[in-house]
Amino acid sequence: MSQNNGCPSNEDIKPCTCLIGVNKKLWVSCEGLNSVTELQNVLKRMQNYKFTTFNIEKSNLGVLPADIFSNVQIQFLNIMFTNLTRLSDNLNKPPFIGLESSLEAIEIQDGFTNEEFPLVKLSLSHLKKMTLLQLEGNIIPTISNDWFESGPYRLRELYLLDTYAKQLGSHVFSSLSELRKLSLTGGYISELTRNMFPSPAIYLESLDLNNNKLAILPKDMFYKMPSLKEVFLENNDFTKIDEVVFAPVWSQISHVFFYGNPLNCNADMKWIYKYRIPESIQGHCASPQSLRYRSLSNLTITDFE
């Protein structure tokens, strides 16, 4: 693909605009597209351009043709507050065909917001350069094994935020061995198994499971996670912080968050204050009455005697 330098004419690409940023990098922003046809027409006038960032906002696109971006190069693709019903018009073709050699990050925010058209299928294994995926505020009932079992294997950051997810595949994230940060928030997940995650998860530093329905974690949840530093478990249904679960990583964790859980600060929690306490341990006791509303960070071992 021979590459054009500079921006296409803003007159030619309305309602999109193009800016030249630092190091002559091109940024495009499209707002108020009324149809996927309108986007296709704009992209025809962008042929052979290489964009660092391509933003689509406040638009109505519906079904994206699988090859809609095939004649451009995009490093970071952001689709926000834009109505989507499918990412590919062909069940046998993955989305974003043509971006295999350029696309490094995708963010889709508030795209799949209609319960009649949730996001049910995702296939990004062909995007070999991708290191970041963020899906926020999209209705995703099930995140199944086929979403990630074939990659993209270079994925380092995966943020599935406010997903409404009810179900996870039995080994849903296990193939993503390069993951540094994993967030799965705002769903109805009540059960996890260690098999859902990479093993070993050599690089995993941060695990965010806020705003789900978790009351327990499997005993081996944190096995083979030598780099784990941050664990976020806010607004779940935990009544205790289980020593057996946390023992493999407790000495290395710097931040653990339990706000919004009905924690029973009884003798089962005494172990925390016998050992090294993380730099930041956040949460409050719900019971017993004598410790109610007390912050975990302000307790000492004498509170359990």
C-alpha positions as CSV (number, residue, x, y, z in Angstrom):
1,M,0.0,0.0,0.0
2,S,1.6,3.3,-1.1
3,Q,1.2,5.8,1.7
4,N,-0.2,9.3,1.5
5,N,1.5,12.0,3.7
6,G,-0.6,14.8,5.2
7,C,-4.3,14.8,5.8
8,P,-7.0,14.3,3.2
9,S,-9.1,17.5,2.6
10,N,-11.6,18.0,5.5
11,E,-14.0,19.1,2.8
12,D,-13.8,15.7,1.2
13,I,-14.3,13.7,4.4
14,K,-17.2,15.5,6.1
15,P,-18.4,14.9,8.8
16,C,-15.0,13.7,9.7
17,T,-12.0,15.9,10.4
18,C,-8.3,15.1,10.2
19,L,-5.4,16.7,12.2
20,I,-1.7,16.4,11.9
21,G,-0.2,15.8,15.3
22,V,3.3,15.5,16.7
23,N,5.7,13.7,14.4
24,K,3.3,14.2,11.5
25,K,0.9,11.6,12.9
26,L,-2.6,11.7,11.5
27,W,-5.7,11.8,13.8
28,V,-9.2,11.5,12.4
29,S,-12.4,12.1,14.2
30,C,-15.9,11.3,12.8
31,E,-19.0,12.5,14.6
32,G,-22.6,12.2,13.7
33,L,-22.4,9.6,10.9
34,N,-26.0,8.6,10.1
35,S,-25.3,5.3,8.3
36,V,-22.6,2.8,7.5
37,T,-22.8,3.9,3.9
38,E,-21.8,7.4,4.9
39,L,-18.7,5.9,6.7
40,Q,-17.9,3.8,3.6
41,N,-18.0,6.9,1.4
42,V,-15.7,8.8,3.7
43,L,-13.2,5.9,3.8
44,K,-13.1,5.7,0.0
45,R,-11.6,9.2,0.1
46,M,-9.0,8.1,2.7
47,Q,-7.5,5.3,0.7
48,N,-3.9,4.5,1.4
49,Y,-3.7,6.8,4.4
50,K,-2.1,5.8,7.6
51,F,-3.9,7.1,10.7
52,T,-2.5,6.9,14.3
53,T,-5.9,7.4,15.8
54,F,-9.3,7.0,14.2
55,N,-12.3,8.0,16.3
56,I,-16.0,7.5,15.5
57,E,-18.4,9.1,17.9
58,K,-22.1,9.7,18.3
59,S,-23.0,7.9,15.1
60,N,-25.5,5.2,13.9
61,L,-23.7,2.4,12.0
62,G,-25.6,-0.8,12.7
63,V,-23.8,-3.7,10.9
64,L,-20.2,-3.0,9.9
65,P,-18.9,-4.7,6.7
66,A,-16.0,-7.0,7.6
67,D,-13.7,-5.2,5.2
68,I,-14.8,-1.6,5.7
69,F,-11.3,-0.5,6.8
70,S,-9.4,-2.6,4.2
71,N,-7.9,0.4,2.3
72,V,-6.5,2.3,5.3
73,Q,-4.1,1.7,8.1
74,I,-5.2,2.5,11.6
75,Q,-3.1,2.1,14.8
76,F,-5.8,3.0,17.4
77,L,-9.5,2.6,16.6
78,N,-12.0,4.1,19.0
79,I,-15.8,3.7,18.5
80,M,-17.8,5.6,21.1
81,F,-21.5,6.2,21.8
82,T,-22.2,4.8,18.4
83,N,-25.1,2.3,17.7
84,L,-23.8,-1.1,16.5
85,T,-25.6,-4.3,16.0
86,R,-22.7,-6.5,14.5
87,L,-19.0,-6.0,13.9
88,S,-19.0,-8.1,10.7
89,D,-21.7,-8.5,8.0
90,N,-20.5,-12.0,7.3
91,L,-20.6,-14.7,10.0
92,N,-17.6,-16.4,8.3
93,K,-15.4,-13.3,8.2
94,P,-13.9,-11.6,11.2
95,P,-14.2,-7.8,11.6
96,F,-11.6,-5.2,10.8
97,I,-10.2,-7.1,7.8
98,G,-7.3,-5.2,6.3
99,L,-6.0,-3.8,9.6
100,E,-3.9,-6.9,10.4
101,S,-0.6,-5.2,10.0
102,S,-1.5,-1.9,11.7
103,L,-4.1,-2.1,14.4
104,E,-2.7,-2.2,17.9
105,A,-5.7,-1.1,20.0
106,I,-9.5,-1.1,19.8
107,E,-11.9,0.7,22.2
108,I,-15.7,0.3,21.8
109,Q,-17.7,2.2,24.3
110,D,-21.5,2.2,24.5
111,G,-21.9,0.5,21.1
112,F,-24.0,-2.5,21.8
113,T,-26.6,-1.0,24.1
114,N,-29.8,-2.6,22.7
115,E,-30.7,-5.9,24.4
116,E,-32.1,-7.2,21.1
117,F,-28.6,-6.8,19.5
118,P,-26.0,-7.7,22.1
119,L,-22.4,-8.4,21.3
120,V,-22.4,-12.2,21.0
121,K,-19.3,-13.0,18.8
122,L,-15.8,-11.6,18.7
123,S,-13.0,-12.9,16.6
124,L,-9.8,-10.8,16.6
125,S,-7.1,-13.5,16.2
126,H,-6.0,-12.2,12.8
127,L,-5.0,-8.9,14.4
128,K,-1.5,-10.0,15.2
129,K,-0.3,-6.6,16.4
130,M,-3.1,-5.9,18.9
131,T,-2.0,-5.3,22.4
132,L,-5.1,-3.5,23.9
133,L,-8.8,-4.2,23.8
134,Q,-11.4,-2.2,25.7
135,L,-15.1,-2.9,25.6
136,E,-17.0,-0.6,27.9
137,G,-20.8,-0.3,28.5
138,N,-21.7,-3.0,25.9
139,I,-24.2,-5.7,26.5
140,I,-22.3,-9.0,26.4
141,P,-24.4,-11.8,27.9
142,T,-21.7,-14.5,27.4
143,I,-18.0,-14.3,26.9
144,S,-17.3,-17.7,25.4
145,N,-14.1,-19.7,24.8
146,D,-14.0,-18.9,21.1
147,W,-13.6,-15.2,21.7
148,F,-9.9,-15.4,22.6
149,E,-8.8,-19.1,22.3
150,S,-7.0,-18.3,19.0
151,G,-5.6,-15.0,20.2
152,P,-4.7,-12.2,19.6
153,Y,-1.8,-13.7,21.5
154,R,0.1,-10.4,22.0
155,L,-2.8,-8.8,23.9
156,R,-1.4,-7.2,27.0
157,E,-4.4,-5.2,28.3
158,L,-8.0,-6.5,28.2
159,Y,-10.7,-4.3,29.7
160,L,-14.2,-5.7,29.6
161,L,-16.1,-3.0,31.6
162,D,-19.8,-2.8,32.5
163,T,-20.4,-5.9,30.4
164,Y,-23.7,-7.3,31.9
165,A,-22.0,-10.7,31.4
166,K,-23.8,-13.7,33.0
167,Q,-21.5,-16.5,31.7
168,L,-17.9,-17.1,30.9
169,G,-16.3,-19.9,28.9
170,S,-14.5,-22.6,30.9
171,H,-11.1,-21.4,29.6
172,V,-12.1,-18.0,28.3
173,F,-8.8,-16.1,28.8
174,S,-6.4,-19.0,29.2
175,S,-4.6,-18.5,25.8
176,L,-3.7,-14.9,26.5
177,S,-0.4,-15.6,28.1
178,E,1.0,-12.0,27.6
179,L,-1.8,-10.3,29.6
180,R,-0.6,-7.6,32.0
181,K,-4.0,-6.2,33.0
182,L,-7.4,-7.9,32.9
183,S,-10.7,-6.2,33.9
184,L,-14.0,-7.9,33.9
185,T,-16.5,-5.6,35.6
186,G,-20.2,-4.8,35.9
187,G,-21.6,-8.2,35.2
188,Y,-23.4,-11.0,37.0
189,I,-20.5,-13.3,37.3
190,S,-20.8,-15.5,40.4
191,E,-18.3,-18.2,39.7
192,L,-14.8,-18.4,38.5
193,T,-12.3,-21.2,38.0
194,R,-8.5,-21.0,37.7
195,N,-8.7,-22.6,34.2
196,M,-10.3,-19.4,32.9
197,F,-7.0,-17.6,33.1
198,P,-3.5,-18.2,31.7
199,S,-1.4,-20.7,33.6
200,P,1.2,-19.6,34.3
201,A,0.0,-16.0,34.1
202,I,3.6,-14.8,34.2
203,Y,3.0,-11.1,33.4
204,L,-0.4,-10.5,34.9
205,E,-0.1,-7.5,37.2
206,S,-3.6,-6.3,37.7
207,L,-6.9,-8.2,38.0
208,D,-10.1,-6.2,38.3
209,L,-13.4,-8.1,39.1
210,N,-15.4,-5.1,40.5
211,N,-19.1,-5.0,40.4
212,N,-20.0,-8.7,40.0
213,K,-21.8,-11.3,42.1
214,L,-18.8,-13.1,43.5
215,A,-18.9,-14.5,47.0
216,I,-16.0,-17.0,46.8
217,L,-12.9,-17.5,44.7
218,P,-11.5,-20.9,43.9
219,K,-8.7,-22.1,46.3
220,D,-6.2,-22.0,43.4
221,M,-7.3,-18.7,42.0
222,F,-3.9,-17.0,42.4
223,Y,-1.6,-20.0,41.7
224,K,1.1,-19.2,39.2
225,M,0.6,-15.5,39.1
226,P,4.1,-14.3,40.1
227,S,3.7,-10.7,39.0
228,L,0.3,-9.9,40.5
229,K,0.2,-6.6,42.3
230,E,-3.4,-5.3,42.3
231,V,-6.6,-7.1,43.0
232,F,-10.0,-5.3,42.7
233,L,-13.0,-7.0,44.2
234,E,-15.3,-4.1,45.1
235,N,-19.1,-4.4,45.1
236,N,-19.3,-8.2,45.2
237,D,-20.7,-10.5,47.9
238,F,-17.6,-11.5,49.8
239,T,-18.1,-12.1,53.5
240,K,-14.4,-12.9,54.2
241,I,-10.9,-12.6,52.8
242,D,-9.8,-16.3,52.5
243,E,-6.3,-17.0,53.7
244,V,-6.0,-20.1,51.6
245,V,-7.0,-18.2,48.4
246,F,-4.7,-15.3,48.9
247,A,-1.7,-17.1,50.4
248,P,0.2,-17.6,47.1
249,V,0.3,-13.9,46.4
250,W,-0.3,-12.0,49.7
251,S,3.4,-11.2,50.1
252,Q,3.6,-9.6,46.7
253,I,0.3,-7.7,46.4
254,S,0.5,-3.9,46.9
255,H,-3.2,-3.0,46.4
256,V,-6.3,-5.0,47.3
257,F,-9.8,-3.4,47.2
258,F,-12.9,-4.9,49.0
259,Y,-15.2,-1.8,49.2
260,G,-18.9,-2.6,49.0
261,N,-18.6,-6.2,50.3
262,P,-20.5,-7.5,53.5
263,L,-17.2,-8.5,55.2
264,N,-17.5,-10.3,58.5
265,C,-14.4,-9.3,60.4
266,N,-14.2,-12.3,62.7
267,A,-11.4,-14.6,63.7
268,D,-11.2,-15.8,60.0
269,M,-9.7,-12.5,59.1
270,K,-7.1,-12.3,61.8
271,W,-4.5,-13.8,59.6
272,I,-4.2,-10.6,57.5
273,Y,-2.8,-8.7,60.5
274,K,-0.2,-11.4,61.3
275,Y,1.6,-10.9,58.1
276,R,2.9,-8.1,55.9
277,I,-0.1,-5.9,55.1
278,P,-0.3,-4.6,51.5
279,E,0.5,-1.0,50.9
280,S,-3.2,-0.4,50.3
281,I,-5.9,-2.6,51.7
282,Q,-9.3,-1.0,51.3
283,G,-12.8,-2.1,52.5
284,H,-15.0,-2.0,55.6
285,C,-16.3,-4.5,58.1
286,A,-20.1,-5.1,57.9
287,S,-20.0,-7.3,61.1
288,P,-19.6,-8.0,64.0
289,Q,-21.4,-5.0,65.5
290,S,-18.3,-4.0,67.4
291,L,-16.3,-3.5,64.2
292,R,-19.0,-2.4,61.9
293,Y,-17.9,0.4,59.5
294,R,-14.3,0.0,60.6
295,S,-11.8,0.3,57.7
296,L,-9.6,-2.7,57.0
297,S,-6.6,-0.4,56.9
298,N,-7.2,0.8,60.5
299,L,-7.6,-2.6,62.1
300,T,-4.8,-4.3,64.1
301,I,-4.4,-7.8,65.4
302,T,-5.7,-6.7,68.8
303,D,-9.1,-6.0,67.3
304,F,-9.5,-9.7,66.9
305,E,-8.7,-10.6,70.6
